[in-house]
Structures are given as structure tokens and as C-alpha cells.
Amino acid sequence: QVQLVESGGGLVQPGGSLRLSCAASGSIFSITAMGWYRQAPGKQRELVAAITSGGGTNYADSVKGRFTISRDNAKNTVYLQMNSLKPEDTAVYYCNAEGTVAPGGPFGSWGQGTQVTVSS
């Protein structure tokens, strides 16, 4: 199996910052893309940011200019730097990864989620 473990969530005041981390482990041959999604109670899960193996990035309009996604390919880890946080950013943030397992075959995995709460 490929497992993803998120960390870095917590409670922060509006305007504050958090840095989320997601580490992938298992019989991974390669990772094509990794991303962050979020889901608030009663709402649909939505894409926040994604990064491909080539370094291309994609951001939701609501976080553009405030969040930055990055990867450490050697560690199979993706990060989400979140600045200028707003109350509407409050949600459970989930890590996602897709790629190929060894000895062969595709995979797509989700982490368990980490809570981010932005409140005064």
C-alpha cells in the first residue's frame, strides 16, 4: 500500500500562517502528482493546490497569492505554505498523491486529513 500522512494543522488567528506537510510511504516507484484538498462540514471537497512531477503548479482562485505548494521528491513529501489565513480557510485538509507502485501499477491515495481552524 501507499500511505500518506499529513501534519502541521492547528488553530491560528486570521492573518496568521501554517505549513502543512504530507509524506508518502510504501512501495512507490514514482509519483506523478501530489496535491492538497480541503473540506468544510456540509461542503464538497475541493482542490486547493496541486504540483506535478515536472514542477507545474495549480491553485484554487481563493488561495492564489496566499498559498504555495512545493515538493521534496527525494522524500516523497509535499508541503503547503499557507499565509494570510482567513476564517473561510477553515477545513480539514487532505493530501492526495498518484503515481506508480513497484513492481508496477498505478495508485491513488488519500491521507487522513489535518484540521486547520482560522479564528479569533
Buried (B, 14 or more C-beta within 10 A) or exposed (E): EBBBBBEBBEEBEEEEEBBBBBBBBEEBEEBBBBBBBBBEEEEEBEBBBBBBEEEEEBBBEEBEEBBBBBBEEEEBBBBBBBBEBEEEBBBBBBBBBBBBBEEEEEBEBBBEBBEBBBEE
